[in-house]
Amino acid sequence: MSLKNKTTETEEERIKRMKSQSYKLFFRVSLIVVVPAMLSTLIGYLIDRKFDIKPYGTLGSLLFFYIVTWVVLALFLKKSVFKNNE
């Protein structure tokens, strides 16, 4: 958005734009957290059944995906912050 557009934007339009951005960010972060949690549970369950090591397959899978989720979330937020600072 150019400087000219920022000065002509009303307070109501600014609030509407910020709400829209907030909802999009919440949805993306939710996907980054929920999808890996569901996948790790399913994969862990399958590992537990195949190797008969219940609950260690699920716990290992959850731990692995927990770490992956935080790395992806950090990269996503880093990208978002740099994008908004420009």
N, CA, C and O atoms as a Maestro MAE file, in Angstrom:
{
 s_m_m2io_version
 :::
 2.0.0
}

f_m_ct {
 s_m_title
 :::
 protein
 m_atom[344] {
  # First column is atom index #
  i_m_mmod_type
  r_m_x_coord
  r_m_y_coord
  r_m_z_coord
  i_m_residue_number
  s_m_chain_name
  s_m_pdb_residue_name
  s_m_pdb_atom_name
  i_m_atomic_number
  :::
  1 25 0.847 -1.164 0.000 1 A "MET " " N  " 7
  2 3 0.000 0.000 0.000 1 A "MET " " CA " 6
  3 2 0.898 1.234 0.000 1 A "MET " " C  " 6
  4 15 1.853 1.306 0.773 1 A "MET " " O  " 8
  5 25 0.607 2.174 -0.835 2 A "SER " " N  " 7
  6 3 1.432 3.372 -0.921 2 A "SER " " CA " 6
  7 2 1.100 4.344 0.209 2 A "SER " " C  " 6
  8 15 0.086 4.198 0.892 2 A "SER " " O  " 8
  9 25 1.961 5.329 0.395 3 A "LEU " " N  " 7
  10 3 1.762 6.319 1.440 3 A "LEU " " CA " 6
  11 2 0.480 7.107 1.210 3 A "LEU " " C  " 6
  12 15 -0.218 7.457 2.162 3 A "LEU " " O  " 8
  13 25 0.174 7.383 -0.042 4 A "LYS " " N  " 7
  14 3 -1.027 8.142 -0.364 4 A "LYS " " CA " 6
  15 2 -2.276 7.372 0.088 4 A "LYS " " C  " 6
  16 15 -3.200 7.964 0.646 4 A "LYS " " O  " 8
  17 25 -2.303 6.061 -0.149 5 A "ASN " " N  " 7
  18 3 -3.456 5.261 0.249 5 A "ASN " " CA " 6
  19 2 -3.587 5.170 1.767 5 A "ASN " " C  " 6
  20 15 -4.703 5.120 2.285 5 A "ASN " " O  " 8
  21 25 -2.482 5.149 2.476 6 A "LYS " " N  " 7
  22 3 -2.532 5.075 3.929 6 A "LYS " " CA " 6
  23 2 -3.139 6.330 4.529 6 A "LYS " " C  " 6
  24 15 -3.863 6.253 5.521 6 A "LYS " " O  " 8
  25 25 -2.859 7.464 3.950 7 A "THR " " N  " 7
  26 3 -3.382 8.711 4.503 7 A "THR " " CA " 6
  27 2 -4.859 8.875 4.193 7 A "THR " " C  " 6
  28 15 -5.562 9.553 4.943 7 A "THR " " O  " 8
  29 25 -5.350 8.288 3.131 8 A "THR " " N  " 7
  30 3 -6.765 8.431 2.782 8 A "THR " " CA " 6
  31 2 -7.623 7.311 3.360 8 A "THR " " C  " 6
  32 15 -8.844 7.335 3.211 8 A "THR " " O  " 8
  33 25 -7.010 6.338 4.013 9 A "GLU " " N  " 7
  34 3 -7.747 5.222 4.592 9 A "GLU " " CA " 6
  35 2 -8.436 5.694 5.881 9 A "GLU " " C  " 6
  36 15 -7.803 6.275 6.763 9 A "GLU " " O  " 8
  37 25 -9.724 5.436 5.966 10 A "THR " " N  " 7
  38 3 -10.448 5.834 7.169 10 A "THR " " CA " 6
  39 2 -10.165 4.853 8.302 10 A "THR " " C  " 6
  40 15 -9.649 3.757 8.086 10 A "THR " " O  " 8
  41 25 -10.511 5.270 9.499 11 A "GLU " " N  " 7
  42 3 -10.293 4.426 10.678 11 A "GLU " " CA " 6
  43 2 -11.095 3.129 10.562 11 A "GLU " " C  " 6
  44 15 -10.609 2.063 10.939 11 A "GLU " " O  " 8
  45 25 -12.298 3.216 10.052 12 A "GLU " " N  " 7
  46 3 -13.150 2.033 9.886 12 A "GLU " " CA " 6
  47 2 -12.545 1.050 8.876 12 A "GLU " " C  " 6
  48 15 -12.571 -0.160 9.098 12 A "GLU " " O  " 8
  49 25 -12.006 1.563 7.781 13 A "GLU " " N  " 7
  50 3 -11.361 0.704 6.782 13 A "GLU " " CA " 6
  51 2 -10.101 0.052 7.355 13 A "GLU " " C  " 6
  52 15 -9.819 -1.113 7.075 13 A "GLU " " O  " 8
  53 25 -9.354 0.798 8.149 14 A "ARG " " N  " 7
  54 3 -8.139 0.270 8.759 14 A "ARG " " CA " 6
  55 2 -8.474 -0.862 9.728 14 A "ARG " " C  " 6
  56 15 -7.803 -1.894 9.737 14 A "ARG " " O  " 8
  57 25 -9.501 -0.672 10.535 15 A "ILE " " N  " 7
  58 3 -9.915 -1.710 11.482 15 A "ILE " " CA " 6
  59 2 -10.392 -2.950 10.736 15 A "ILE " " C  " 6
  60 15 -10.074 -4.072 11.129 15 A "ILE " " O  " 8
  61 25 -11.144 -2.754 9.675 16 A "LYS " " N  " 7
  62 3 -11.639 -3.880 8.872 16 A "LYS " " CA " 6
  63 2 -10.466 -4.646 8.245 16 A "LYS " " C  " 6
  64 15 -10.466 -5.877 8.237 16 A "LYS " " O  " 8
  65 25 -9.480 -3.930 7.726 17 A "ARG " " N  " 7
  66 3 -8.313 -4.557 7.114 17 A "ARG " " CA " 6
  67 2 -7.498 -5.328 8.153 17 A "ARG " " C  " 6
  68 15 -7.028 -6.434 7.883 17 A "ARG " " O  " 8
  69 25 -7.334 -4.750 9.322 18 A "MET " " N  " 7
  70 3 -6.567 -5.410 10.377 18 A "MET " " CA " 6
  71 2 -7.278 -6.662 10.895 18 A "MET " " C  " 6
  72 15 -6.625 -7.661 11.197 18 A "MET " " O  " 8
  73 25 -8.599 -6.619 11.000 19 A "LYS " " N  " 7
  74 3 -9.359 -7.802 11.415 19 A "LYS " " CA " 6
  75 2 -9.198 -8.916 10.397 19 A "LYS " " C  " 6
  76 15 -9.009 -10.076 10.760 19 A "LYS " " O  " 8
  77 25 -9.273 -8.565 9.134 20 A "SER " " N  " 7
  78 3 -9.114 -9.557 8.073 20 A "SER " " CA " 6
  79 2 -7.732 -10.198 8.137 20 A "SER " " C  " 6
  80 15 -7.612 -11.417 8.012 20 A "SER " " O  " 8
  81 25 -6.693 -9.398 8.329 21 A "GLN " " N  " 7
  82 3 -5.334 -9.921 8.441 21 A "GLN " " CA " 6
  83 2 -5.185 -10.807 9.672 21 A "GLN " " C  " 6
  84 15 -4.490 -11.822 9.631 21 A "GLN " " O  " 8
  85 25 -5.830 -10.429 10.755 22 A "SER " " N  " 7
  86 3 -5.753 -11.222 11.988 22 A "SER " " CA " 6
  87 2 -6.399 -12.586 11.808 22 A "SER " " C  " 6
  88 15 -5.852 -13.597 12.247 22 A "SER " " O  " 8
  89 25 -7.566 -12.620 11.161 23 A "TYR " " N  " 7
  90 3 -8.248 -13.895 10.926 23 A "TYR " " CA " 6
  91 2 -7.417 -14.802 10.026 23 A "TYR " " C  " 6
  92 15 -7.332 -16.007 10.262 23 A "TYR " " O  " 8
  93 25 -6.809 -14.225 9.000 24 A "LYS " " N  " 7
  94 3 -5.966 -15.019 8.099 24 A "LYS " " CA " 6
  95 2 -4.763 -15.592 8.840 24 A "LYS " " C  " 6
  96 15 -4.416 -16.759 8.655 24 A "LYS " " O  " 8
  97 25 -4.130 -14.780 9.674 25 A "LEU " " N  " 7
  98 3 -2.977 -15.237 10.443 25 A "LEU " " CA " 6
  99 2 -3.384 -16.339 11.419 25 A "LEU " " C  " 6
  100 15 -2.680 -17.342 11.541 25 A "LEU " " O  " 8
  101 25 -4.506 -16.169 12.113 26 A "PHE " " N  " 7
  102 3 -4.989 -17.183 13.042 26 A "PHE " " CA " 6
  103 2 -5.268 -18.494 12.324 26 A "PHE " " C  " 6
  104 15 -4.927 -19.561 12.834 26 A "PHE " " O  " 8
  105 25 -5.884 -18.431 11.146 27 A "PHE " " N  " 7
  106 3 -6.198 -19.635 10.380 27 A "PHE " " CA " 6
  107 2 -4.921 -20.351 9.952 27 A "PHE " " C  " 6
  108 15 -4.828 -21.574 10.062 27 A "PHE " " O  " 8
  109 25 -3.947 -19.605 9.469 28 A "ARG " " N  " 7
  110 3 -2.690 -20.216 9.022 28 A "ARG " " CA " 6
  111 2 -1.936 -20.858 10.183 28 A "ARG " " C  " 6
  112 15 -1.436 -21.975 10.056 28 A "ARG " " O  " 8
  113 25 -1.854 -20.164 11.299 29 A "VAL " " N  " 7
  114 3 -1.149 -20.714 12.463 29 A "VAL " " CA " 6
  115 2 -1.886 -21.945 12.978 29 A "VAL " " C  " 6
  116 15 -1.252 -22.921 13.381 29 A "VAL " " O  " 8
  117 25 -3.219 -21.911 12.970 30 A "SER " " N  " 7
  118 3 -3.997 -23.076 13.397 30 A "SER " " CA " 6
  119 2 -3.706 -24.280 12.512 30 A "SER " " C  " 6
  120 15 -3.550 -25.395 13.009 30 A "SER " " O  " 8
  121 25 -3.632 -24.063 11.222 31 A "LEU " " N  " 7
  122 3 -3.305 -25.164 10.312 31 A "LEU " " CA " 6
  123 2 -1.904 -25.702 10.580 31 A "LEU " " C  " 6
  124 15 -1.683 -26.913 10.549 31 A "LEU " " O  " 8
  125 25 -0.968 -24.810 10.840 32 A "ILE " " N  " 7
  126 3 0.410 -25.230 11.094 32 A "ILE " " CA " 6
  127 2 0.488 -26.086 12.360 32 A "ILE " " C  " 6
  128 15 1.353 -26.957 12.458 32 A "ILE " " O  " 8
  129 25 -0.391 -25.857 13.320 33 A "VAL " " N  " 7
  130 3 -0.360 -26.601 14.579 33 A "VAL " " CA " 6
  131 2 -1.242 -27.850 14.524 33 A "VAL " " C  " 6
  132 15 -0.822 -28.918 14.970 33 A "VAL " " O  " 8
  133 25 -2.453 -27.733 13.987 34 A "VAL " " N  " 7
  134 3 -3.431 -28.824 14.050 34 A "VAL " " CA " 6
  135 2 -3.095 -29.973 13.090 34 A "VAL " " C  " 6
  136 15 -3.179 -31.138 13.477 34 A "VAL " " O  " 8
  137 25 -2.728 -29.667 11.881 35 A "VAL " " N  " 7
  138 3 -2.458 -30.721 10.896 35 A "VAL " " CA " 6
  139 2 -1.313 -31.636 11.342 35 A "VAL " " C  " 6
  140 15 -1.472 -32.855 11.297 35 A "VAL " " O  " 8
  141 25 -0.175 -31.101 11.766 36 A "PRO " " N  " 7
  142 3 0.883 -32.001 12.241 36 A "PRO " " CA " 6
  143 2 0.468 -32.811 13.479 36 A "PRO " " C  " 6
  144 15 0.880 -33.962 13.622 36 A "PRO " " O  " 8
  145 25 -0.334 -32.231 14.364 37 A "ALA " " N  " 7
  146 3 -0.787 -32.972 15.544 37 A "ALA " " CA " 6
  147 2 -1.641 -34.170 15.133 37 A "ALA " " C  " 6
  148 15 -1.496 -35.262 15.682 37 A "ALA " " O  " 8
  149 25 -2.520 -33.961 14.177 38 A "MET " " N  " 7
  150 3 -3.367 -35.059 13.702 38 A "MET " " CA " 6
  151 2 -2.530 -36.113 12.973 38 A "MET " " C  " 6
  152 15 -2.710 -37.312 13.183 38 A "MET " " O  " 8
  153 25 -1.624 -35.659 12.126 39 A "LEU " " N  " 7
  154 3 -0.757 -36.596 11.402 39 A "LEU " " CA " 6
  155 2 0.116 -37.407 12.350 39 A "LEU " " C  " 6
  156 15 0.272 -38.616 12.175 39 A "LEU " " O  " 8
  157 25 0.682 -36.749 13.347 40 A "SER " " N  " 7
  158 3 1.560 -37.461 14.265 40 A "SER " " CA " 6
  159 2 0.798 -38.493 15.074 40 A "SER " " C  " 6
  160 15 1.329 -39.566 15.362 40 A "SER " " O  " 8
  161 25 -0.429 -38.190 15.443 41 A "THR " " N  " 7
  162 3 -1.237 -39.156 16.177 41 A "THR " " CA " 6
  163 2 -1.529 -40.375 15.310 41 A "THR " " C  " 6
  164 15 -1.414 -41.512 15.767 41 A "THR " " O  " 8
  165 25 -1.902 -40.136 14.075 42 A "LEU " " N  " 7
  166 3 -2.201 -41.241 13.158 42 A "LEU " " CA " 6
  167 2 -0.949 -42.080 12.882 42 A "LEU " " C  " 6
  168 15 -0.992 -43.308 12.960 42 A "LEU " " O  " 8
  169 25 0.149 -41.423 12.565 43 A "ILE " " N  " 7
  170 3 1.395 -42.143 12.270 43 A "ILE " " CA " 6
  171 2 1.873 -42.912 13.501 43 A "ILE " " C  " 6
  172 15 2.302 -44.061 13.393 43 A "ILE " " O  " 8
  173 25 1.798 -42.273 14.668 44 A "GLY " " N  " 7
  174 3 2.195 -42.951 15.894 44 A "GLY " " CA " 6
  175 2 1.333 -44.164 16.190 44 A "GLY " " C  " 6
  176 15 1.838 -45.199 16.624 44 A "GLY " " O  " 8
  177 25 0.046 -44.042 15.961 45 A "TYR " " N  " 7
  178 3 -0.868 -45.170 16.172 45 A "TYR " " CA " 6
  179 2 -0.501 -46.327 15.242 45 A "TYR " " C  " 6
  180 15 -0.471 -47.484 15.661 45 A "TYR " " O  " 8
  181 25 -0.226 -46.007 13.986 46 A "LEU " " N  " 7
  182 3 0.142 -47.054 13.026 46 A "LEU " " CA " 6
  183 2 1.470 -47.711 13.402 46 A "LEU " " C  " 6
  184 15 1.615 -48.927 13.274 46 A "LEU " " O  " 8
  185 25 2.428 -46.930 13.859 47 A "ILE " " N  " 7
  186 3 3.713 -47.492 14.300 47 A "ILE " " CA " 6
  187 2 3.492 -48.400 15.516 47 A "ILE " " C  " 6
  188 15 4.052 -49.493 15.598 47 A "ILE " " O  " 8
  189 25 2.674 -47.932 16.448 48 A "ASP " " N  " 7
  190 3 2.379 -48.745 17.639 48 A "ASP " " CA " 6
  191 2 1.776 -50.093 17.268 48 A "ASP " " C  " 6
  192 15 2.157 -51.126 17.820 48 A "ASP " " O  " 8
  193 25 0.844 -50.077 16.341 49 A "ARG " " N  " 7
  194 3 0.190 -51.325 15.938 49 A "ARG " " CA " 6
  195 2 1.136 -52.246 15.187 49 A "ARG " " C  " 6
  196 15 1.145 -53.456 15.414 49 A "ARG " " O  " 8
  197 25 1.939 -51.670 14.286 50 A "LYS " " N  " 7
  198 3 2.826 -52.503 13.459 50 A "LYS " " CA " 6
  199 2 3.925 -53.158 14.294 50 A "LYS " " C  " 6
  200 15 4.217 -54.340 14.110 50 A "LYS " " O  " 8
  201 25 4.535 -52.405 15.204 51 A "PHE " " N  " 7
  202 3 5.672 -52.916 15.962 51 A "PHE " " CA " 6
  203 2 5.318 -53.325 17.399 51 A "PHE " " C  " 6
  204 15 6.185 -53.782 18.144 51 A "PHE " " O  " 8
  205 25 4.063 -53.164 17.784 52 A "ASP " " N  " 7
  206 3 3.576 -53.530 19.110 52 A "ASP " " CA " 6
  207 2 4.429 -52.888 20.218 52 A "ASP " " C  " 6
  208 15 4.915 -53.562 21.126 52 A "ASP " " O  " 8
  209 25 4.591 -51.555 20.107 53 A "ILE " " N  " 7
  210 3 5.401 -50.823 21.088 53 A "ILE " " CA " 6
  211 2 4.591 -49.714 21.759 53 A "ILE " " C  " 6
  212 15 5.136 -48.678 22.142 53 A "ILE " " O  " 8
  213 25 3.307 -49.939 21.894 54 A "LYS " " N  " 7
  214 3 2.413 -48.928 22.456 54 A "LYS " " CA " 6
  215 2 2.930 -48.460 23.806 54 A "LYS " " C  " 6
  216 15 3.294 -49.327 24.600 54 A "LYS " " O  " 8
  217 25 2.999 -47.231 24.133 55 A "PRO " " N  " 7
  218 3 2.657 -45.962 23.492 55 A "PRO " " CA " 6
  219 2 3.865 -45.240 22.904 55 A "PRO " " C  " 6
  220 15 3.768 -44.064 22.553 55 A "PRO " " O  " 8
  221 25 5.006 -45.930 22.791 56 A "TYR " " N  " 7
  222 3 6.245 -45.247 22.425 56 A "TYR " " CA " 6
  223 2 6.266 -44.748 20.980 56 A "TYR " " C  " 6
  224 15 6.923 -43.747 20.692 56 A "TYR " " O  " 8
  225 25 5.579 -45.406 20.083 57 A "GLY " " N  " 7
  226 3 5.502 -44.930 18.705 57 A "GLY " " CA " 6
  227 2 4.758 -43.610 18.619 57 A "GLY " " C  " 6
  228 15 5.179 -42.686 17.924 57 A "GLY " " O  " 8
  229 25 3.641 -43.538 19.340 58 A "THR " " N  " 7
  230 3 2.859 -42.302 19.351 58 A "THR " " CA " 6
  231 2 3.626 -41.183 20.027 58 A "THR " " C  " 6
  232 15 3.638 -40.055 19.533 58 A "THR " " O  " 8
  233 25 4.259 -41.473 21.136 59 A "LEU " " N  " 7
  234 3 5.019 -40.444 21.844 59 A "LEU " " CA " 6
  235 2 6.197 -39.937 21.008 59 A "LEU " " C  " 6
  236 15 6.455 -38.735 20.959 59 A "LEU " " O  " 8
  237 25 6.902 -40.845 20.363 60 A "GLY " " N  " 7
  238 3 8.004 -40.436 19.498 60 A "GLY " " CA " 6
  239 2 7.534 -39.603 18.321 60 A "GLY " " C  " 6
  240 15 8.157 -38.605 17.957 60 A "GLY " " O  " 8
  241 25 6.436 -40.023 17.738 61 A "SER " " N  " 7
  242 3 5.871 -39.284 16.609 61 A "SER " " CA " 6
  243 2 5.405 -37.897 17.044 61 A "SER " " C  " 6
  244 15 5.637 -36.915 16.339 61 A "SER " " O  " 8
  245 25 4.751 -37.813 18.199 62 A "LEU " " N  " 7
  246 3 4.308 -36.515 18.706 62 A "LEU " " CA " 6
  247 2 5.493 -35.593 18.990 62 A "LEU " " C  " 6
  248 15 5.445 -34.404 18.678 62 A "LEU " " O  " 8
  249 25 6.542 -36.133 19.574 63 A "LEU " " N  " 7
  250 3 7.731 -35.331 19.857 63 A "LEU " " CA " 6
  251 2 8.369 -34.823 18.569 63 A "LEU " " C  " 6
  252 15 8.733 -33.650 18.474 63 A "LEU " " O  " 8
  253 25 8.504 -35.696 17.585 64 A "PHE " " N  " 7
  254 3 9.090 -35.296 16.300 64 A "PHE " " CA " 6
  255 2 8.263 -34.192 15.642 64 A "PHE " " C  " 6
  256 15 8.810 -33.176 15.213 64 A "PHE " " O  " 8
  257 25 6.945 -34.390 15.562 65 A "PHE " " N  " 7
  258 3 6.102 -33.398 14.909 65 A "PHE " " CA " 6
  259 2 5.990 -32.109 15.729 65 A "PHE " " C  " 6
  260 15 5.774 -31.037 15.164 65 A "PHE " " O  " 8
  261 25 6.135 -32.204 17.043 66 A "TYR " " N  " 7
  262 3 6.154 -31.009 17.885 66 A "TYR " " CA " 6
  263 2 7.336 -30.120 17.502 66 A "TYR " " C  " 6
  264 15 7.188 -28.907 17.350 66 A "TYR " " O  " 8
  265 25 8.492 -30.726 17.350 67 A "ILE " " N  " 7
  266 3 9.690 -29.975 16.957 67 A "ILE " " CA " 6
  267 2 9.527 -29.398 15.549 67 A "ILE " " C  " 6
  268 15 9.842 -28.233 15.310 67 A "ILE " " O  " 8
  269 25 9.036 -30.217 14.626 68 A "VAL " " N  " 7
  270 3 8.822 -29.754 13.249 68 A "VAL " " CA " 6
  271 2 7.827 -28.596 13.217 68 A "VAL " " C  " 6
  272 15 8.023 -27.627 12.483 68 A "VAL " " O  " 8
  273 25 6.762 -28.694 14.008 69 A "THR " " N  " 7
  274 3 5.748 -27.642 14.040 69 A "THR " " CA " 6
  275 2 6.343 -26.319 14.497 69 A "THR " " C  " 6
  276 15 6.064 -25.278 13.902 69 A "THR " " O  " 8
  277 25 7.163 -26.344 15.549 70 A "TRP " " N  " 7
  278 3 7.759 -25.105 16.035 70 A "TRP " " CA " 6
  279 2 8.738 -24.507 15.039 70 A "TRP " " C  " 6
  280 15 8.829 -23.286 14.918 70 A "TRP " " O  " 8
  281 25 9.468 -25.349 14.329 71 A "VAL " " N  " 7
  282 3 10.393 -24.836 13.303 71 A "VAL " " CA " 6
  283 2 9.600 -24.173 12.173 71 A "VAL " " C  " 6
  284 15 9.931 -23.070 11.739 71 A "VAL " " O  " 8
  285 25 8.559 -24.850 11.705 72 A "VAL " " N  " 7
  286 3 7.727 -24.288 10.626 72 A "VAL " " CA " 6
  287 2 7.046 -23.006 11.091 72 A "VAL " " C  " 6
  288 15 6.978 -22.033 10.340 72 A "VAL " " O  " 8
  289 25 6.542 -22.998 12.321 73 A "LEU " " N  " 7
  290 3 5.887 -21.810 12.858 73 A "LEU " " CA " 6
  291 2 6.864 -20.643 12.972 73 A "LEU " " C  " 6
  292 15 6.513 -19.509 12.650 73 A "LEU " " O  " 8
  293 25 8.077 -20.910 13.423 74 A "ALA " " N  " 7
  294 3 9.085 -19.851 13.531 74 A "ALA " " CA " 6
  295 2 9.434 -19.284 12.154 74 A "ALA " " C  " 6
  296 15 9.561 -18.070 11.994 74 A "ALA " " O  " 8
  297 25 9.588 -20.157 11.170 75 A "LEU " " N  " 7
  298 3 9.883 -19.687 9.806 75 A "LEU " " CA " 6
  299 2 8.730 -18.877 9.244 75 A "LEU " " C  " 6
  300 15 8.945 -17.851 8.598 75 A "LEU " " O  " 8
  301 25 7.506 -19.332 9.486 76 A "PHE " " N  " 7
  302 3 6.322 -18.615 9.001 76 A "PHE " " CA " 6
  303 2 6.224 -17.229 9.635 76 A "PHE " " C  " 6
  304 15 5.995 -16.238 8.942 76 A "PHE " " O  " 8
  305 25 6.398 -17.166 10.944 77 A "LEU " " N  " 7
  306 3 6.297 -15.875 11.621 77 A "LEU " " CA " 6
  307 2 7.445 -14.942 11.237 77 A "LEU " " C  " 6
  308 15 7.250 -13.732 11.124 77 A "LEU " " O  " 8
  309 25 8.636 -15.500 11.038 78 A "LYS " " N  " 7
  310 3 9.768 -14.691 10.589 78 A "LYS " " CA " 6
  311 2 9.469 -14.082 9.219 78 A "LYS " " C  " 6
  312 15 9.735 -12.905 8.977 78 A "LYS " " O  " 8
  313 25 8.916 -14.901 8.337 79 A "LYS " " N  " 7
  314 3 8.550 -14.417 7.006 79 A "LYS " " CA " 6
  315 2 7.473 -13.342 7.099 79 A "LYS " " C  " 6
  316 15 7.530 -12.345 6.379 79 A "LYS " " O  " 8
  317 25 6.498 -13.534 7.976 80 A "SER " " N  " 7
  318 3 5.405 -12.571 8.142 80 A "SER " " CA " 6
  319 2 5.907 -11.256 8.700 80 A "SER " " C  " 6
  320 15 5.479 -10.191 8.255 80 A "SER " " O  " 8
  321 25 6.807 -11.312 9.668 81 A "VAL " " N  " 7
  322 3 7.325 -10.086 10.277 81 A "VAL " " CA " 6
  323 2 8.137 -9.289 9.279 81 A "VAL " " C  " 6
  324 15 7.984 -8.071 9.190 81 A "VAL " " O  " 8
  325 25 9.009 -9.965 8.517 82 A "PHE " " N  " 7
  326 3 9.799 -9.249 7.521 82 A "PHE " " CA " 6
  327 2 8.924 -8.679 6.417 82 A "PHE " " C  " 6
  328 15 9.211 -7.603 5.892 82 A "PHE " " O  " 8
  329 25 7.867 -9.382 6.062 83 A "LYS " " N  " 7
  330 3 6.956 -8.905 5.027 83 A "LYS " " CA " 6
  331 2 6.246 -7.641 5.509 83 A "LYS " " C  " 6
  332 15 6.074 -6.701 4.734 83 A "LYS " " O  " 8
  333 25 5.834 -7.604 6.773 84 A "ASN " " N  " 7
  334 3 5.112 -6.447 7.308 84 A "ASN " " CA " 6
  335 2 6.022 -5.250 7.575 84 A "ASN " " C  " 6
  336 15 5.550 -4.114 7.597 84 A "ASN " " O  " 8
  337 25 7.311 -5.487 7.778 85 A "ASN " " N  " 7
  338 3 8.247 -4.377 8.043 85 A "ASN " " CA " 6
  339 2 8.646 -3.635 6.777 85 A "ASN " " C  " 6
  340 15 9.135 -2.508 6.846 85 A "ASN " " O  " 8
  341 25 8.443 -4.254 5.629 86 A "GLU " " N  " 7
  342 3 8.851 -3.605 4.372 86 A "GLU " " CA " 6
  343 2 7.889 -2.534 3.951 86 A "GLU " " C  " 6
  344 15 8.089 -1.896 2.918 86 A "GLU " " O  " 8
  :::
 }
 m_bond[343] {
  # First column is bond index #
  i_m_from
  i_m_to
  i_m_order
  :::
  1 1 2 1
  2 2 3 1
  3 3 4 2
  4 3 5 1
  5 5 6 1
  6 6 7 1
  7 7 8 2
  8 7 9 1
  9 9 10 1
  10 10 11 1
  11 11 12 2
  12 11 13 1
  13 13 14 1
  14 14 15 1
  15 15 16 2
  16 15 17 1
  17 17 18 1
  18 18 19 1
  19 19 20 2
  20 19 21 1
  21 21 22 1
  22 22 23 1
  23 23 24 2
  24 23 25 1
  25 25 26 1
  26 26 27 1
  27 27 28 2
  28 27 29 1
  29 29 30 1
  30 30 31 1
  31 31 32 2
  32 31 33 1
  33 33 34 1
  34 34 35 1
  35 35 36 2
  36 35 37 1
  37 37 38 1
  38 38 39 1
  39 39 40 2
  40 39 41 1
  41 41 42 1
  42 42 43 1
  43 43 44 2
  44 43 45 1
  45 45 46 1
  46 46 47 1
  47 47 48 2
  48 47 49 1
  49 49 50 1
  50 50 51 1
  51 51 52 2
  52 51 53 1
  53 53 54 1
  54 54 55 1
  55 55 56 2
  56 55 57 1
  57 57 58 1
  58 58 59 1
  59 59 60 2
  60 59 61 1
  61 61 62 1
  62 62 63 1
  63 63 64 2
  64 63 65 1
  65 65 66 1
  66 66 67 1
  67 67 68 2
  68 67 69 1
  69 69 70 1
  70 70 71 1
  71 71 72 2
  72 71 73 1
  73 73 74 1
  74 74 75 1
  75 75 76 2
  76 75 77 1
  77 77 78 1
  78 78 79 1
  79 79 80 2
  80 79 81 1
  81 81 82 1
  82 82 83 1
  83 83 84 2
  84 83 85 1
  85 85 86 1
  86 86 87 1
  87 87 88 2
  88 87 89 1
  89 89 90 1
  90 90 91 1
  91 91 92 2
  92 91 93 1
  93 93 94 1
  94 94 95 1
  95 95 96 2
  96 95 97 1
  97 97 98 1
  98 98 99 1
  99 99 100 2
  100 99 101 1
  101 101 102 1
  102 102 103 1
  103 103 104 2
  104 103 105 1
  105 105 106 1
  106 106 107 1
  107 107 108 2
  108 107 109 1
  109 109 110 1
  110 110 111 1
  111 111 112 2
  112 111 113 1
  113 113 114 1
  114 114 115 1
  115 115 116 2
  116 115 117 1
  117 117 118 1
  118 118 119 1
  119 119 120 2
  120 119 121 1
  121 121 122 1
  122 122 123 1
  123 123 124 2
  124 123 125 1
  125 125 126 1
  126 126 127 1
  127 127 128 2
  128 127 129 1
  129 129 130 1
  130 130 131 1
  131 131 132 2
  132 131 133 1
  133 133 134 1
  134 134 135 1
  135 135 136 2
  136 135 137 1
  137 137 138 1
  138 138 139 1
  139 139 140 2
  140 139 141 1
  141 141 142 1
  142 142 143 1
  143 143 144 2
  144 143 145 1
  145 145 146 1
  146 146 147 1
  147 147 148 2
  148 147 149 1
  149 149 150 1
  150 150 151 1
  151 151 152 2
  152 151 153 1
  153 153 154 1
  154 154 155 1
  155 155 156 2
  156 155 157 1
  157 157 158 1
  158 158 159 1
  159 159 160 2
  160 159 161 1
  161 161 162 1
  162 162 163 1
  163 163 164 2
  164 163 165 1
  165 165 166 1
  166 166 167 1
  167 167 168 2
  168 167 169 1
  169 169 170 1
  170 170 171 1
  171 171 172 2
  172 171 173 1
  173 173 174 1
  174 174 175 1
  175 175 176 2
  176 175 177 1
  177 177 178 1
  178 178 179 1
  179 179 180 2
  180 179 181 1
  181 181 182 1
  182 182 183 1
  183 183 184 2
  184 183 185 1
  185 185 186 1
  186 186 187 1
  187 187 188 2
  188 187 189 1
  189 189 190 1
  190 190 191 1
  191 191 192 2
  192 191 193 1
  193 193 194 1
  194 194 195 1
  195 195 196 2
  196 195 197 1
  197 197 198 1
  198 198 199 1
  199 199 200 2
  200 199 201 1
  201 201 202 1
  202 202 203 1
  203 203 204 2
  204 203 205 1
  205 205 206 1
  206 206 207 1
  207 207 208 2
  208 207 209 1
  209 209 210 1
  210 210 211 1
  211 211 212 2
  212 211 213 1
  213 213 214 1
  214 214 215 1
  215 215 216 2
  216 215 217 1
  217 217 218 1
  218 218 219 1
  219 219 220 2
  220 219 221 1
  221 221 222 1
  222 222 223 1
  223 223 224 2
  224 223 225 1
  225 225 226 1
  226 226 227 1
  227 227 228 2
  228 227 229 1
  229 229 230 1
  230 230 231 1
  231 231 232 2
  232 231 233 1
  233 233 234 1
  234 234 235 1
  235 235 236 2
  236 235 237 1
  237 237 238 1
  238 238 239 1
  239 239 240 2
  240 239 241 1
  241 241 242 1
  242 242 243 1
  243 243 244 2
  244 243 245 1
  245 245 246 1
  246 246 247 1
  247 247 248 2
  248 247 249 1
  249 249 250 1
  250 250 251 1
  251 251 252 2
  252 251 253 1
  253 253 254 1
  254 254 255 1
  255 255 256 2
  256 255 257 1
  257 257 258 1
  258 258 259 1
  259 259 260 2
  260 259 261 1
  261 261 262 1
  262 262 263 1
  263 263 264 2
  264 263 265 1
  265 265 266 1
  266 266 267 1
  267 267 268 2
  268 267 269 1
  269 269 270 1
  270 270 271 1
  271 271 272 2
  272 271 273 1
  273 273 274 1
  274 274 275 1
  275 275 276 2
  276 275 277 1
  277 277 278 1
  278 278 279 1
  279 279 280 2
  280 279 281 1
  281 281 282 1
  282 282 283 1
  283 283 284 2
  284 283 285 1
  285 285 286 1
  286 286 287 1
  287 287 288 2
  288 287 289 1
  289 289 290 1
  290 290 291 1
  291 291 292 2
  292 291 293 1
  293 293 294 1
  294 294 295 1
  295 295 296 2
  296 295 297 1
  297 297 298 1
  298 298 299 1
  299 299 300 2
  300 299 301 1
  301 301 302 1
  302 302 303 1
  303 303 304 2
  304 303 305 1
  305 305 306 1
  306 306 307 1
  307 307 308 2
  308 307 309 1
  309 309 310 1
  310 310 311 1
  311 311 312 2
  312 311 313 1
  313 313 314 1
  314 314 315 1
  315 315 316 2
  316 315 317 1
  317 317 318 1
  318 318 319 1
  319 319 320 2
  320 319 321 1
  321 321 322 1
  322 322 323 1
  323 323 324 2
  324 323 325 1
  325 325 326 1
  326 326 327 1
  327 327 328 2
  328 327 329 1
  329 329 330 1
  330 330 331 1
  331 331 332 2
  332 331 333 1
  333 333 334 1
  334 334 335 1
  335 335 336 2
  336 335 337 1
  337 337 338 1
  338 338 339 1
  339 339 340 2
  340 339 341 1
  341 341 342 1
  342 342 343 1
  343 343 344 2
  :::
 }
}
